[in-house]
Structure formats: C-alpha cells, structure tokens
Amino acid sequence: EQKLRDAREQVAGLKVEEEQRRQANPLVRYLRSWYHQRVVALFLGIAGALVVLGPSTYVRCFTLSTGSLLGGLLASGYFYWLFTPWYGEPNIVPAYIDYVIALANGQGNFFAYFLWLVLLILAGVRWYLSLECSLYAIVDDLVMSDEARARLQLP
C-alpha cells in the first residue's frame, strides 16, 4: 500500500512537471530540451564568474549587453503597460512588473518586442560608433576664451 502511494505521488509530480513544461515559452522549452545541461551550466557559471574576476574588456562587453537587454526590457515593458487596454476591474490598475514579466516570458505583443529590439539595436549602434550620451557636461571638457575665463573668476 505504501508503494502504491509513493508511485501515485511520483506520477502526480511528473504530471505537474509536464504541465509546467507545456506552459513554458518556446525558448524555455528549447533550452530545457538540451541534452548536455551540465555543460551548459558549467559554461554559464564560468561566464558569470568572469564578470567578477575576468578582464575589463569582458566585463565592459557583458555590462553593455546585459544593461542594454535589461534597459530595453524595462522601457518596452513600460510602453506595453501604458498602451495595453485593461479590461479588468476599473478601480484596479495592473502592476507594471506583471507586464515586464510577461514580456520576459514571451507573452507580450508585437509592438513591445519590436520596441525592445529597436532599443537593443540603438544601444549596439551607439556602442559601435562610440557616441557619448549624457545629461550633463563636465567643466574640464569646456573650451573657454581668456575673456570668459576672467569673467568667471569675478564675484
């Protein structure tokens, strides 16, 4: 009788796992189907360790790619939240984070993914062309005439 209960629990657990696999987005299903999961885990673990312990060129590349990916996700998630009609309770506003998670899970709309892709491409072009975007100017970068410098020193 105990063996029968254990077998039923095991079958129930397998059914839950199968349901989770079926509901996962296509990318997650594809990644879960890889046979050599230990090799993938080792590779990604080393890649993560190199972010902390590796050369600065690797860190800059990783920061650029993950920062652009996350920044694009947050920005496109905002527009997805802003322009998606809400058909639920009129007094309850849906949470922004739910829309970001939906995008990350592959449940967004075409506009949100298109915007995310455009932002990623713009980040890559900005990096490739070495364009500096900043909200402030550093005084050391300013070229001033002698007359302007003299006026600046007066009280």
Buried (B, 14 or more C-beta within 10 A) or exposed (E): EEEEEEEEEEEEEEEEEEEEEEEBEEEBEEEEEEEEEEEEEEEEEEEEEEEEEBEEEEBEBBEBBEEBBEBBBBBBBBBBBEEBEEEEEEEEEEEBEEBBBBBEEEEBEEEBBEBBEEBBEEBEEBBEEEEEEEEEEEEEEEEEEEEEEEEEEEE
